[in-house]
Amino acid sequence: MKRNTVKFAIYPLFVSAVLAGCSGAGKNAEAQKPNVVFIYADDIGIGDLGCYDGSAIETANVSRLADEGLRFTNAHSGAATSTPARYAMLTGEYAWRKKGTGIANGDAAMIIKPERYTIADMFREAGYSTGVVGKWHLGLGDVSGQQDWNGMVTPNPNDLGFDYSYIMAATADRVPCIWIENGRAVGLSADDPVQVNYRQNFPGEPTGKDNPELLRMHPSHGHDQSIVNGISRIGYMKGGKSALWRDQDIQDSIIAHAVRFIEDKNSSGNPWFLYLATNDIHVPRDPHERFVGKSGHGPRGDALLEFDWGVGKIMETLERLGLDDNTIVVLSSDNGPVVDDGYKDNAVELLGDHKPSGSYRGGKYSNYEAGTRVPVIFRWKNHITPGVSGALLSQVDWFASFASMLGISLPEGAAPDSQNYFDAWTGKSSKGRDYYVSQNIHNNLGITVGDWKFIPAAKGPEFDYNTSIEFANSGSDQLFNLKEDPFEKENIAEQYPDIVLRLKEKLDSVVDGRYLLE
């Protein structure tokens, strides 16, 4: 069901004060609008960062960002895995409403179609230059497995409202292991074309399963197909040697291109929106040599330090260019944490006192809290009073919230699940969502209303022995009071059948779309 067009009103006094404070000689009206950067981490849990009591590994740059902004303790990603979380954030629609939004292969067709109105379209309509740098993982091209990796791969993010794109097709553990800039592979030689296949290997090509002697990092489960840079991946790839990334340089490359985008757009005089999606700390964790061994917690901890370094470089760039006061920085993660996610990197053995999930149950893939309750920091220096907010919020609401700030009227049917909570994101209000719907890897749902969380009985495995994560799938309904039991230890569904019924009816109403008329 489509939603009627919503016209968002600008907060006149608030915005006029901001524009007045940001104005200066030679700046045009468009440049007075705040720049916006989303720093979107991968697999970083709410307990992984120092500002969230992840004291075992110091992330000083993120802590500084939190000290200067609002830190949210009850904010959620759109799903407990990468592809659906990114889909929900960029479209303002829960991913479980659309088939084919599960974890995407590297040769998947583009999940968001060009005709879809995205958050990048919204910023561009408001006069912004737009860019995406880093991990994409939402598919490319029209047909799965039929991309022309050696020519123009289309459609690509530039067809979704982004003026500039520098991306990896999926993730670092999936082929193709090449950078794609504005639809074309970077550094590719015509004499050595790229071939990709997710069904069968190419004759004569080694794999991690058959040729472990060629590996410098060994898989713990899965991840045993084509070998690139001494690491076996998911999927098969042949050729493209001149275009292959070096894993240790991935974060450096992402940050360098993000900085270049900021510099270029700053010189143009237009406001800009940058979706900066890091690969850290997703597997294979292979940080640059200058971070190796620095955390004391192995490659996973070192990758956290590398992520924090990247945050610092972005902040340094904003300060150097005089953009610090007029740039909104939003930092978050696509889903909760996972320790062993497919490679023998001693992450479990070297975890020590570090608790990636904080005080919450589950992690990546899970419907328990740690699956989607992620770190979120919203910083607009000198425009937002620093502090901590416990408001229930979701990344799916960034779309409508920024549309409100910019006074944009969303087209019919755009961002159907996104709601305007700009006041909550900026600390002007403590009121968050009335409810939030979670989604695990098996597309099973849960709903949180106030302090109550309900997970209906669902099919699927209860536990993943590879990752040691509970999926929250159960043959029985589950109910928790998150205020009294934040770790979800005690299922009290049988004690409160009336609340179970009420939350079940609410979830049913959200799923069938009736709530869009409320």
KOLTOR-540563 format. One record per residue (C-alpha): residue number from 1; chain; x, z, y. Coordinates in nm, 4 decimals, decimal comma, padded with zeros to 6 digits, m for minus. Layout:
BEGIN
num | chaine | u | w | v
NUM | A | X | Z | Y
...
//
This chain:
BEGIN
num | chaine | u | w | v
1 | A | 00,0000 | 00,0000 | 00,0000
2 | A | 00,1317 | m00,0946 | 00,3421
3 | A | 00,1426 | 00,1446 | 00,6303
4 | A | 00,0090 | 00,0627 | 00,9745
5 | A | 00,2707 | m00,0080 | 01,2384
6 | A | 00,3957 | 00,3136 | 01,3939
7 | A | 00,4977 | 00,3123 | 01,7563
8 | A | 00,7610 | 00,5772 | 01,8282
9 | A | 00,7827 | 00,7227 | 02,1769
10 | A | 01,1222 | 00,7977 | 02,3293
11 | A | 01,1709 | 01,1562 | 02,4414
12 | A | 01,1919 | 01,0715 | 02,8138
13 | A | 01,3740 | 01,3723 | 02,9529
14 | A | 01,6075 | 01,4042 | 02,6548
15 | A | 01,7109 | 01,0401 | 02,6425
16 | A | 01,7358 | 00,9961 | 03,0191
17 | A | 01,9676 | 01,2956 | 03,0357
18 | A | 02,1823 | 01,1513 | 02,7588
19 | A | 02,2020 | 00,8104 | 02,9227
20 | A | 02,2879 | 00,9641 | 03,2564
21 | A | 02,5637 | 01,1691 | 03,0997
22 | A | 02,7069 | 00,8697 | 02,9180
23 | A | 02,6903 | 00,6200 | 03,2038
24 | A | 03,0023 | 00,5022 | 03,3824
25 | A | 03,1474 | 00,2252 | 03,5915
26 | A | 03,1413 | m00,1079 | 03,4160
27 | A | 02,9134 | 00,0112 | 03,1372
28 | A | 02,5989 | m00,1934 | 03,0880
29 | A | 02,2628 | m00,0489 | 02,9897
30 | A | 02,3124 | m00,1309 | 02,6207
31 | A | 02,6464 | 00,0517 | 02,6098
32 | A | 02,4778 | 00,3681 | 02,7342
33 | A | 02,2920 | 00,4038 | 02,4069
34 | A | 02,4756 | 00,6318 | 02,1627
35 | A | 02,6844 | 00,4625 | 01,8973
36 | A | 02,5976 | 00,5714 | 01,5424
37 | A | 02,8202 | 00,6007 | 01,2364
38 | A | 02,7047 | 00,7069 | 00,8906
39 | A | 02,9996 | 00,8399 | 00,6882
40 | A | 02,8512 | 00,8160 | 00,3408
41 | A | 03,0618 | 00,9788 | 00,0706
42 | A | 03,0368 | 00,9155 | m00,3016
43 | A | 02,9677 | 01,1952 | m00,5532
44 | A | 03,0643 | 01,4764 | m00,3139
45 | A | 02,8637 | 01,7884 | m00,3884
46 | A | 02,7324 | 02,0546 | m00,1555
47 | A | 03,0023 | 02,2912 | m00,2825
48 | A | 03,2893 | 02,0439 | m00,2433
49 | A | 03,3467 | 02,0875 | 00,1304
50 | A | 03,5072 | 02,3820 | 00,3043
51 | A | 03,2237 | 02,4180 | 00,5561
52 | A | 02,9839 | 02,4700 | 00,2634
53 | A | 03,1952 | 02,7528 | 00,1197
54 | A | 03,3995 | 02,5163 | m00,0931
55 | A | 03,6980 | 02,7272 | 00,0038
56 | A | 03,9177 | 02,6257 | m00,2909
57 | A | 03,9930 | 02,2891 | m00,1268
58 | A | 04,0347 | 02,2819 | 00,2498
59 | A | 03,8643 | 01,9877 | 00,4218
60 | A | 03,9627 | 02,0662 | 00,7809
61 | A | 03,8341 | 01,7507 | 00,9496
62 | A | 03,4900 | 01,7830 | 00,7953
63 | A | 03,4861 | 02,1512 | 00,8949
64 | A | 03,5645 | 02,0556 | 01,2529
65 | A | 03,2795 | 01,8052 | 01,2456
66 | A | 03,0475 | 02,0797 | 01,1202
67 | A | 03,1675 | 02,3224 | 01,3878
68 | A | 03,0741 | 02,0677 | 01,6536
69 | A | 02,7403 | 01,9677 | 01,5008
70 | A | 02,4513 | 02,0775 | 01,2836
71 | A | 02,5167 | 02,1556 | 00,9181
72 | A | 02,2136 | 02,1197 | 00,6923
73 | A | 02,1733 | 02,3320 | 00,3805
74 | A | 01,8497 | 02,1831 | 00,2410
75 | A | 01,8925 | 01,8094 | 00,3014
76 | A | 01,8611 | 01,5617 | 00,0174
77 | A | 01,9657 | 01,2120 | m00,0826
78 | A | 01,6978 | 00,9708 | m00,1975
79 | A | 01,8004 | 00,9965 | m00,5637
80 | A | 02,0567 | 01,1593 | m00,7927
81 | A | 02,2510 | 00,8361 | m00,8448
82 | A | 02,4181 | 00,5835 | m00,6204
83 | A | 02,2174 | 00,2611 | m00,6113
84 | A | 01,8708 | 00,4153 | m00,5665
85 | A | 01,9983 | 00,6622 | m00,3068
86 | A | 02,1482 | 00,3809 | m00,1000
87 | A | 01,8372 | 00,1690 | m00,1404
88 | A | 01,6170 | 00,4535 | m00,0149
89 | A | 01,8410 | 00,5261 | 00,2821
90 | A | 01,8695 | 00,1640 | 00,3974
91 | A | 01,5037 | 00,0698 | 00,3434
92 | A | 01,3188 | 00,3943 | 00,4121
93 | A | 01,1432 | 00,3573 | 00,0779
94 | A | 01,1829 | 00,5723 | m00,2324
95 | A | 01,3700 | 00,3616 | m00,4889
96 | A | 01,1343 | 00,4589 | m00,7719
97 | A | 00,8670 | 00,2487 | m00,6003
98 | A | 01,0634 | m00,0690 | m00,6806
99 | A | 01,1728 | m00,1889 | m01,0218
100 | A | 01,5354 | m00,2854 | m01,0677
101 | A | 01,6848 | m00,0215 | m00,8402
102 | A | 01,8764 | 00,1639 | m01,1105
103 | A | 02,2574 | 00,1817 | m01,1179
104 | A | 02,3644 | m00,1772 | m01,0517
105 | A | 02,6278 | m00,3759 | m01,2370
106 | A | 02,8935 | m00,5497 | m01,0324
107 | A | 02,7265 | m00,8856 | m01,0955
108 | A | 02,3726 | m00,7703 | m01,0136
109 | A | 02,1614 | m00,9812 | m00,7798
110 | A | 02,0998 | m00,8298 | m00,4380
111 | A | 01,8323 | m00,5649 | m00,4775
112 | A | 01,7221 | m00,5648 | m00,1137
113 | A | 01,5884 | m00,9094 | m00,0323
114 | A | 01,6743 | m01,0767 | 00,3014
115 | A | 01,3130 | m01,0643 | 00,4169
116 | A | 01,3147 | m00,6852 | 00,3899
117 | A | 01,3437 | m00,4997 | 00,7228
118 | A | 01,6357 | m00,2567 | 00,6947
119 | A | 01,7804 | 00,0176 | 00,9076
120 | A | 02,0493 | m00,2317 | 01,0143
121 | A | 01,7745 | m00,4682 | 01,1338
122 | A | 01,6271 | m00,1811 | 01,3310
123 | A | 01,9564 | m00,1041 | 01,5073
124 | A | 02,0189 | m00,4710 | 01,5776
125 | A | 01,6710 | m00,5028 | 01,7273
126 | A | 01,7681 | m00,2173 | 01,9593
127 | A | 02,0686 | m00,4148 | 02,0846
128 | A | 02,3354 | m00,2753 | 01,8535
129 | A | 02,6217 | m00,4536 | 01,6825
130 | A | 02,6023 | m00,3562 | 01,3153
131 | A | 02,8543 | m00,3271 | 01,0352
132 | A | 02,8965 | m00,2025 | 00,6790
133 | A | 03,2374 | m00,1133 | 00,5388
134 | A | 03,3168 | 00,0205 | 00,1919
135 | A | 03,1114 | 00,0641 | m00,1209
136 | A | 02,7974 | m00,1522 | m00,1434
137 | A | 02,6543 | m00,1209 | m00,4983
138 | A | 02,3244 | m00,2911 | m00,4143
139 | A | 02,3932 | m00,6295 | m00,5673
140 | A | 02,4930 | m00,9644 | m00,4199
141 | A | 02,3573 | m01,3155 | m00,4548
142 | A | 02,0196 | m01,4445 | m00,5719
143 | A | 02,0645 | m01,4299 | m00,9497
144 | A | 02,2466 | m01,1705 | m01,1577
145 | A | 02,5613 | m01,3042 | m01,3212
146 | A | 02,5537 | m01,6328 | m01,1293
147 | A | 02,7439 | m01,5454 | m00,8114
148 | A | 03,0074 | m01,7877 | m00,6863
149 | A | 03,2825 | m01,5299 | m00,6361
150 | A | 03,5193 | m01,8069 | m00,5302
151 | A | 03,3001 | m01,9378 | m00,2502
152 | A | 03,0315 | m01,7915 | m00,0286
153 | A | 02,8400 | m01,5151 | m00,2082
154 | A | 02,4929 | m01,5241 | m00,0618
155 | A | 02,2734 | m01,3437 | 00,0136
156 | A | 02,5000 | m01,0580 | 00,1171
157 | A | 02,4774 | m00,7642 | 00,3627
158 | A | 02,5006 | m01,0058 | 00,6560
159 | A | 02,1525 | m01,1220 | 00,5522
160 | A | 02,0186 | m00,7661 | 00,5780
161 | A | 02,0868 | m00,6983 | 00,9442
162 | A | 02,4619 | m00,6370 | 00,9307
163 | A | 02,6708 | m00,8488 | 01,1692
164 | A | 02,9880 | m00,7618 | 00,9781
165 | A | 03,0566 | m00,6588 | 00,6193
166 | A | 03,3715 | m00,5632 | 00,4304
167 | A | 03,2674 | m00,4313 | 00,0920
168 | A | 03,3334 | m00,3833 | m00,2762
169 | A | 03,0532 | m00,5428 | m00,4776
170 | A | 02,9709 | m00,2248 | m00,6676
171 | A | 03,2098 | 00,0656 | m00,7262
172 | A | 03,5770 | 00,0994 | m00,8108
173 | A | 03,5027 | 00,1492 | m01,1801
174 | A | 03,3147 | m00,1812 | m01,2069
175 | A | 03,4402 | m00,5376 | m01,1797
176 | A | 03,4943 | m00,7476 | m00,9734
177 | A | 03,7786 | m00,5453 | m00,8216
178 | A | 03,8041 | m00,7475 | m00,5024
179 | A | 03,7084 | m00,7044 | m00,1383
180 | A | 03,4351 | m00,9265 | 00,0016
181 | A | 03,4311 | m00,9857 | 00,3768
182 | A | 03,1234 | m01,1500 | 00,5268
183 | A | 03,0367 | m01,2984 | 00,1882
184 | A | 03,3813 | m01,4290 | 00,0884
185 | A | 03,6502 | m01,2775 | m00,1331
186 | A | 03,9549 | m01,1622 | 00,0629
187 | A | 04,2954 | m01,3061 | m00,0320
188 | A | 04,1679 | m01,5174 | m00,3183
189 | A | 04,3800 | m01,8128 | m00,4307
190 | A | 04,2069 | m02,1368 | m00,5242
191 | A | 04,4593 | m02,1699 | m00,8077
192 | A | 04,3402 | m01,8481 | m00,9706
193 | A | 03,9605 | m01,8197 | m00,9423
194 | A | 03,7655 | m01,5034 | m01,0289
195 | A | 03,5417 | m01,4948 | m01,3347
196 | A | 03,3052 | m01,2027 | m01,4065
197 | A | 03,0922 | m01,1308 | m01,7104
198 | A | 02,9029 | m00,8156 | m01,8072
199 | A | 02,8029 | m00,9393 | m02,1529
200 | A | 03,1225 | m01,0526 | m02,3213
201 | A | 03,4968 | m01,0570 | m02,2623
202 | A | 03,7019 | m01,3640 | m02,1806
203 | A | 03,9261 | m01,4902 | m02,4651
204 | A | 04,2704 | m01,3325 | m02,4617
205 | A | 04,1948 | m01,0772 | m02,1884
206 | A | 04,3045 | m00,7188 | m02,2732
207 | A | 04,0635 | m00,4265 | m02,2601
208 | A | 04,1013 | m00,0523 | m02,2418
209 | A | 03,9390 | m00,0203 | m02,5828
210 | A | 04,1734 | m00,2609 | m02,7612
211 | A | 04,4882 | m00,2188 | m02,5527
212 | A | 04,5243 | 00,1475 | m02,4544
213 | A | 04,9020 | 00,1021 | m02,4319
214 | A | 04,8478 | m00,0936 | m02,1082
215 | A | 04,6675 | 00,1918 | m01,9348
216 | A | 04,8034 | 00,4416 | m01,6855
217 | A | 04,4647 | 00,6174 | m01,6680
218 | A | 04,2621 | 00,6506 | m01,9872
219 | A | 03,8830 | 00,6624 | m02,0184
220 | A | 03,7103 | 00,9722 | m02,1511
221 | A | 03,3823 | 00,7894 | m02,2167
222 | A | 03,2865 | 00,4308 | m02,1464
223 | A | 03,5016 | 00,2506 | m01,8866
224 | A | 03,7005 | 00,0738 | m02,1587
225 | A | 03,6576 | m00,2928 | m02,0756
226 | A | 03,8714 | m00,5127 | m01,8447
227 | A | 04,1993 | m00,3629 | m01,7232
228 | A | 04,2883 | m00,3849 | m01,3538
229 | A | 04,5922 | m00,2024 | m01,2126
230 | A | 04,6375 | m00,0143 | m01,5384
231 | A | 04,2800 | 00,1205 | m01,5329
232 | A | 04,0035 | m00,0090 | m01,7579
233 | A | 03,6625 | m00,0691 | m01,5984
234 | A | 03,2999 | m00,1413 | m01,6722
235 | A | 03,2507 | m00,5144 | m01,7189
236 | A | 03,4844 | m00,8057 | m01,7841
237 | A | 03,6916 | m00,9912 | m01,5267
238 | A | 03,9467 | m01,2684 | m01,5362
239 | A | 04,1690 | m01,4169 | m01,2655
240 | A | 04,1789 | m01,3448 | m00,8942
241 | A | 04,5147 | m01,1685 | m00,9172
242 | A | 04,5991 | m01,2241 | m00,5512
243 | A | 04,2701 | m01,0692 | m00,4407
244 | A | 04,2736 | m00,7537 | m00,6557
245 | A | 04,2721 | m00,4253 | m00,4705
246 | A | 04,5285 | m00,1537 | m00,5444
247 | A | 04,3228 | 00,1545 | m00,6201
248 | A | 04,5539 | 00,3867 | m00,4290
249 | A | 04,4889 | 00,1811 | m00,1131
250 | A | 04,1082 | 00,1695 | m00,1301
251 | A | 04,0445 | 00,4476 | 00,1222
252 | A | 04,3168 | 00,3182 | 00,3545
253 | A | 04,1563 | m00,0267 | 00,3513
254 | A | 03,8070 | 00,1090 | 00,4139
255 | A | 03,9184 | 00,3262 | 00,7050
256 | A | 04,1376 | 00,0515 | 00,8567
257 | A | 03,8467 | m00,1925 | 00,8630
258 | A | 03,6102 | 00,0734 | 00,9982
259 | A | 03,8527 | 00,1517 | 01,2808
260 | A | 03,8919 | m00,2193 | 01,3558
261 | A | 03,5130 | m00,2594 | 01,3709
262 | A | 03,4843 | 00,0314 | 01,6176
263 | A | 03,7650 | m00,1055 | 01,8330
264 | A | 03,6201 | m00,4569 | 01,8391
265 | A | 03,2680 | m00,3457 | 01,9215
266 | A | 03,3905 | m00,1036 | 02,1850
267 | A | 03,5671 | m00,3865 | 02,3662
268 | A | 03,2484 | m00,5957 | 02,3536
269 | A | 03,0570 | m00,3385 | 02,5543
270 | A | 02,7644 | m00,3198 | 02,3109
271 | A | 02,6535 | m00,0056 | 02,1293
272 | A | 02,7258 | m00,0207 | 01,7586
273 | A | 02,5993 | 00,1112 | 01,4253
274 | A | 02,8443 | 00,1471 | 01,1371
275 | A | 02,7519 | 00,2278 | 00,7779
276 | A | 03,0870 | 00,3566 | 00,6465
277 | A | 03,0553 | 00,4071 | 00,2715
278 | A | 03,3667 | 00,5570 | 00,1155
279 | A | 03,4587 | 00,5215 | m00,2502
280 | A | 03,5968 | 00,8760 | m00,2537
281 | A | 03,5455 | 01,0714 | m00,4647
282 | A | 03,3954 | 00,8356 | m00,7248
283 | A | 03,5926 | 00,7549 | m01,0392
284 | A | 03,8491 | 00,6272 | m01,1068
285 | A | 04,0030 | 00,8862 | m00,8761
286 | A | 04,3350 | 00,7340 | m00,7834
287 | A | 04,4224 | 00,8569 | m00,4326
288 | A | 04,7130 | 00,7283 | m00,2298
289 | A | 05,0550 | 00,8664 | m00,3211
290 | A | 05,0696 | 01,0775 | m00,0062
291 | A | 04,7774 | 01,2896 | m00,1365
292 | A | 04,8825 | 01,3168 | m00,5007
293 | A | 04,9337 | 01,6775 | m00,6087
294 | A | 04,8413 | 01,8215 | m00,2678
295 | A | 04,5145 | 01,9925 | m00,3640
296 | A | 04,6248 | 02,1726 | m00,6776
297 | A | 04,3059 | 02,0499 | m00,8469
298 | A | 04,4210 | 01,7147 | m00,9779
299 | A | 04,3039 | 01,3684 | m00,8690
300 | A | 03,9499 | 01,4869 | m00,7914
301 | A | 04,0750 | 01,7478 | m00,5471
302 | A | 04,3320 | 01,5068 | m00,4046
303 | A | 04,0536 | 01,2509 | m00,3479
304 | A | 03,8639 | 01,5152 | m00,1495
305 | A | 04,1688 | 01,5564 | 00,0737
306 | A | 04,1864 | 01,1782 | 00,1099
307 | A | 03,8186 | 01,1642 | 00,2077
308 | A | 03,8773 | 01,4349 | 00,4679
309 | A | 04,1742 | 01,2386 | 00,6044
310 | A | 03,9466 | 00,9381 | 00,6513
311 | A | 03,6965 | 01,1482 | 00,8457
312 | A | 03,9810 | 01,2628 | 01,0692
313 | A | 04,0912 | 00,9050 | 01,1367
314 | A | 03,7417 | 00,8063 | 01,2461
315 | A | 03,7199 | 01,1056 | 01,4780
316 | A | 04,0648 | 01,0290 | 01,6218
317 | A | 03,9505 | 00,6730 | 01,6921
318 | A | 03,6395 | 00,7886 | 01,8753
319 | A | 03,8481 | 01,0248 | 02,0888
320 | A | 04,1134 | 00,7626 | 02,1612
321 | A | 03,8529 | 00,5124 | 02,2789
322 | A | 03,6588 | 00,7638 | 02,4854
323 | A | 03,3555 | 00,7363 | 02,2561
324 | A | 03,3510 | 01,0933 | 02,1311
325 | A | 03,0654 | 01,2185 | 02,3482
326 | A | 02,8500 | 00,9121 | 02,3028
327 | A | 02,8681 | 00,8621 | 01,9278
328 | A | 02,6372 | 01,0225 | 01,6727
329 | A | 02,8268 | 01,0955 | 01,3523
330 | A | 02,6232 | 01,1602 | 01,0385
331 | A | 02,8197 | 01,2678 | 00,7306
332 | A | 02,6641 | 01,2963 | 00,3869
333 | A | 02,6893 | 01,1933 | 00,0204
334 | A | 02,4851 | 00,9608 | m00,1975
335 | A | 02,4169 | 01,2215 | m00,4660
336 | A | 02,5462 | 01,5430 | m00,6138
337 | A | 02,8811 | 01,5992 | m00,7856
338 | A | 03,0168 | 01,5146 | m01,1275
339 | A | 03,3480 | 01,6364 | m01,2662
340 | A | 03,4268 | 01,4244 | m01,5752
341 | A | 03,2579 | 01,0915 | m01,5079
342 | A | 03,4493 | 00,8689 | m01,7449
343 | A | 03,8253 | 00,9139 | m01,7051
344 | A | 04,0797 | 01,1635 | m01,8337
345 | A | 04,1973 | 01,2871 | m01,4937
346 | A | 04,2070 | 01,6609 | m01,5780
347 | A | 03,9240 | 01,7254 | m01,3327
348 | A | 03,7603 | 01,9776 | m01,5663
349 | A | 04,0840 | 02,1498 | m01,6637
350 | A | 04,2021 | 02,1841 | m01,3024
351 | A | 03,8685 | 02,2783 | m01,1455
352 | A | 03,9637 | 02,6470 | m01,1250
353 | A | 03,7427 | 02,8485 | m00,8882
354 | A | 03,6108 | 02,5357 | m00,7176
355 | A | 03,2334 | 02,4909 | m00,7623
356 | A | 03,1283 | 02,1356 | m00,6664
357 | A | 02,7577 | 02,2163 | m00,7046
358 | A | 02,7835 | 02,5353 | m00,5028
359 | A | 02,5171 | 02,7818 | m00,6104
360 | A | 02,2858 | 02,5142 | m00,7513
361 | A | 02,2048 | 02,3854 | m01,0982
362 | A | 02,2729 | 02,0345 | m01,2220
363 | A | 02,4704 | 01,7634 | m01,0471
364 | A | 02,4808 | 01,3868 | m01,0282
365 | A | 02,2127 | 01,2272 | m01,2508
366 | A | 01,9974 | 01,5440 | m01,2467
367 | A | 01,6553 | 01,6442 | m01,1165
368 | A | 01,7807 | 01,9977 | m01,0623
369 | A | 01,8833 | 02,0853 | m00,7075
370 | A | 02,2489 | 01,9818 | m00,7210
371 | A | 02,1449 | 01,6270 | m00,8061
372 | A | 02,0147 | 01,5512 | m00,4573
373 | A | 02,0847 | 01,8547 | m00,2380
374 | A | 02,3893 | 01,7154 | m00,0633
375 | A | 02,6050 | 01,8038 | 00,2362
376 | A | 02,4712 | 01,6629 | 00,5623
377 | A | 02,6340 | 01,7082 | 00,9025
378 | A | 02,4781 | 01,5644 | 01,2175
379 | A | 02,7137 | 01,5697 | 01,5146
380 | A | 02,6472 | 01,4455 | 01,8678
381 | A | 02,9064 | 01,6220 | 02,0752
382 | A | 02,7772 | 01,7939 | 02,3902
383 | A | 02,4214 | 01,6793 | 02,3117
384 | A | 02,3440 | 01,8964 | 02,0094
385 | A | 02,3889 | 02,2710 | 01,9912
386 | A | 02,6124 | 02,3436 | 01,6884
387 | A | 02,4670 | 02,5553 | 01,4131
388 | A | 02,3121 | 02,5611 | 01,0673
389 | A | 01,9664 | 02,4377 | 00,9673
390 | A | 01,7737 | 02,5127 | 00,6503
391 | A | 01,5015 | 02,2567 | 00,7229
392 | A | 01,3893 | 02,0508 | 00,4237
393 | A | 01,5018 | 01,6964 | 00,5073
394 | A | 01,5842 | 01,3679 | 00,3368
395 | A | 01,8132 | 01,0743 | 00,4028
396 | A | 01,5099 | 00,8487 | 00,3656
397 | A | 01,4033 | 00,9816 | 00,7087
398 | A | 01,7090 | 00,8582 | 00,8987
399 | A | 01,5317 | 00,5238 | 00,9384
400 | A | 01,2205 | 00,6491 | 01,1204
401 | A | 01,4114 | 00,9216 | 01,3037
402 | A | 01,6556 | 00,6783 | 01,4667
403 | A | 01,3722 | 00,4346 | 01,5355
404 | A | 01,2096 | 00,7178 | 01,7288
405 | A | 01,5262 | 00,7847 | 01,9270
406 | A | 01,5536 | 00,4176 | 02,0213
407 | A | 01,1846 | 00,3590 | 02,0880
408 | A | 01,1568 | 00,0904 | 01,8208
409 | A | 00,8188 | m00,0082 | 01,6771
410 | A | 00,8623 | m00,0684 | 01,3057
411 | A | 00,7029 | m00,3796 | 01,1579
412 | A | 00,4062 | m00,3595 | 00,9266
413 | A | 00,5156 | m00,2147 | 00,5914
414 | A | 00,8684 | m00,1233 | 00,6983
415 | A | 01,0205 | 00,2107 | 00,5899
416 | A | 00,6987 | 00,3297 | 00,4192
417 | A | 00,8381 | 00,6654 | 00,3042
418 | A | 01,0470 | 00,7427 | 00,6119
419 | A | 00,9222 | 01,0036 | 00,8578
420 | A | 01,0368 | 01,0898 | 01,2069
421 | A | 01,2297 | 01,4180 | 01,2083
422 | A | 01,4656 | 01,3392 | 01,4933
423 | A | 01,3898 | 01,6774 | 01,6499
424 | A | 01,4972 | 01,8506 | 01,3282
425 | A | 01,8124 | 01,6392 | 01,2902
426 | A | 01,9152 | 01,7254 | 01,6460
427 | A | 01,8242 | 02,0938 | 01,6301
428 | A | 01,5316 | 02,0739 | 01,8715
429 | A | 01,2994 | 02,1884 | 01,5929
430 | A | 01,3321 | 02,3913 | 01,2747
431 | A | 01,0373 | 02,2074 | 01,1175
432 | A | 01,1340 | 01,9764 | 00,8345
433 | A | 00,9439 | 01,7910 | 00,5673
434 | A | 00,6320 | 01,9319 | 00,4046
435 | A | 00,7529 | 01,7950 | 00,0724
436 | A | 01,0376 | 01,6017 | m00,0856
437 | A | 01,0401 | 01,3884 | m00,4039
438 | A | 01,3539 | 01,3845 | m00,6202
439 | A | 01,4550 | 01,1217 | m00,8787
440 | A | 01,7018 | 01,1507 | m01,1648
441 | A | 01,8900 | 00,8835 | m01,3567
442 | A | 01,5964 | 00,8274 | m01,5935
443 | A | 01,3594 | 00,7711 | m01,2985
444 | A | 01,1822 | 01,0966 | m01,3720
445 | A | 01,0559 | 01,2672 | m01,0585
446 | A | 01,0197 | 01,6151 | m00,9162
447 | A | 00,8606 | 01,7478 | m00,6000
448 | A | 00,9495 | 02,0314 | m00,3646
449 | A | 00,6820 | 02,1789 | m00,1377
450 | A | 00,8018 | 02,4734 | 00,0678
451 | A | 00,9773 | 02,7171 | m00,1648
452 | A | 00,8195 | 02,5676 | m00,4759
453 | A | 00,9767 | 02,2992 | m00,6916
454 | A | 00,7864 | 02,1279 | m00,9699
455 | A | 00,9362 | 01,8990 | m01,2354
456 | A | 00,6705 | 01,7557 | m01,4664
457 | A | 00,7272 | 01,7180 | m01,8379
458 | A | 00,9201 | 01,3981 | m01,8962
459 | A | 01,0880 | 01,1967 | m02,1669
460 | A | 01,4633 | 01,1607 | m02,1855
461 | A | 01,7662 | 01,3627 | m02,2962
462 | A | 01,7962 | 01,7140 | m02,1627
463 | A | 02,1755 | 01,7244 | m02,1480
464 | A | 02,4638 | 01,4810 | m02,1101
465 | A | 02,7541 | 01,5984 | m02,3236
466 | A | 02,9935 | 01,3541 | m02,1563
467 | A | 02,9469 | 01,4952 | m01,8063
468 | A | 02,8161 | 01,8417 | m01,9047
469 | A | 02,5197 | 01,7952 | m01,6707
470 | A | 02,1562 | 01,8908 | m01,7363
471 | A | 01,9195 | 01,6065 | m01,6494
472 | A | 01,6187 | 01,8411 | m01,6044
473 | A | 01,4174 | 01,6368 | m01,8531
474 | A | 01,1924 | 01,8604 | m02,0607
475 | A | 00,8919 | 01,8345 | m02,2867
476 | A | 00,7262 | 02,1023 | m02,0729
477 | A | 00,6424 | 02,1319 | m01,7052
478 | A | 00,8976 | 02,3245 | m01,4991
479 | A | 00,8277 | 02,5322 | m01,1881
480 | A | 01,0774 | 02,7247 | m00,9772
481 | A | 01,0642 | 02,9351 | m00,6642
482 | A | 01,3755 | 02,8160 | m00,4818
483 | A | 01,3742 | 03,1042 | m00,2357
484 | A | 01,3888 | 03,3673 | m00,5080
485 | A | 01,5670 | 03,1560 | m00,7684
486 | A | 01,7821 | 02,8876 | m00,6016
487 | A | 01,9738 | 02,8214 | m00,9257
488 | A | 01,6480 | 02,7381 | m01,1071
489 | A | 01,7196 | 02,9846 | m01,3863
490 | A | 01,3622 | 03,0893 | m01,4672
491 | A | 01,0872 | 02,8408 | m01,5406
492 | A | 00,7697 | 03,0137 | m01,4208
493 | A | 00,5239 | 02,7286 | m01,4812
494 | A | 00,3157 | 02,9303 | m01,7264
495 | A | 00,2854 | 03,2178 | m01,4795
496 | A | 00,1498 | 03,0033 | m01,1957
497 | A | m00,0800 | 02,7347 | m01,3423
498 | A | m00,2653 | 02,6990 | m01,0107
499 | A | 00,0569 | 02,6116 | m00,8270
500 | A | 00,1580 | 02,3717 | m01,1050
501 | A | m00,1754 | 02,1951 | m01,0704
502 | A | m00,1480 | 02,1779 | m00,6912
503 | A | 00,2055 | 02,0333 | m00,6987
504 | A | 00,1175 | 01,7917 | m00,9779
505 | A | m00,1728 | 01,6608 | m00,7711
506 | A | 00,0528 | 01,6297 | m00,4680
507 | A | 00,3156 | 01,4373 | m00,6628
508 | A | 00,0474 | 01,2087 | m00,8081
509 | A | m00,0850 | 01,1394 | m00,4591
510 | A | 00,2636 | 01,0480 | m00,3337
511 | A | 00,3322 | 00,8224 | m00,6295
512 | A | 00,0079 | 00,6257 | m00,5974
513 | A | 00,0587 | 00,5890 | m00,2228
514 | A | m00,2479 | 00,7722 | m00,0939
515 | A | m00,0286 | 00,9956 | 00,1215
516 | A | 00,0567 | 00,6937 | 00,3386
517 | A | m00,2916 | 00,7222 | 00,4874
518 | A | m00,2578 | 01,0910 | 00,5735
//
